[in-house]
């Protein structure tokens, strides 16, 4: 006579929860992946997680922020994982709305309508609460090559709108190396011209969302002529939101800057 473990009821007790969990993960993934801003590596993680649930594989699953949540004994905590997955989906949705909104503003030169300004403030506030990076000023995600998407910094907007002695602005970029403590801002113009400002950079000792900077060099290049300028200025920046490809930042003067990883 078959044992209870090998009976249909026993097999369901043994495997049923795992199968149900896999179905839940797959169904949720179909909803989340409907967003065009959902990241590809998250899709791969979904496929692996579903497979590991069905097969009982014990290989660690990595997600954003480290190892995916597991209970004592190494069992994947599906419901906690799904909660985090829901946050990814919500962030993706908000980022899509946010990027579409600022795209209409031409770097910030075109003012928002009252309704768009209210929407912008609301999106920044909600994204700030969903930022996936703790202590972003100390995170390696802060380092890298960034390009400006939008700002309220008036000097920067003036250069973007007016150009440089007849040369149109072609964009603005940043190079950040937190490990070496350097930051370089560049406003780019036609014919390989630019305004370049170098700074020292250090995370704030008391606040993991803030970094301090001090200008250390400045140069202006117009066509084939380049002249040094005196570097004057210091301040701090606060990383309101930071992930692998988007950064929202406020500075000590109250200006807001939005940048994307290059």
Secondary structure, DSSP 8 states (H G I E B T S, - for coil): ---GGGSHHHHHHHHHHHHHHHHHHHHHHHHHTTSTTS-HHHHHHHHHHHHHHHHT--S--EETTEE--B-TTS-B-HHHHHHHHHHHHHHHHHHHHHHHHHHTTTBTTS---HHHHHHHHHHHHHHHHT---TTGGGSGGG-EEEEEEEE--HHHHHHHHH-BTTB-EEEEEEEEETTTTEEEEEEEETTTEEEEEEEEEEE-SS-TTEEEEEEEEEEEEETTEEEE-----EEEEEEEEE-SSEEEEEETTS-EEEEEE-
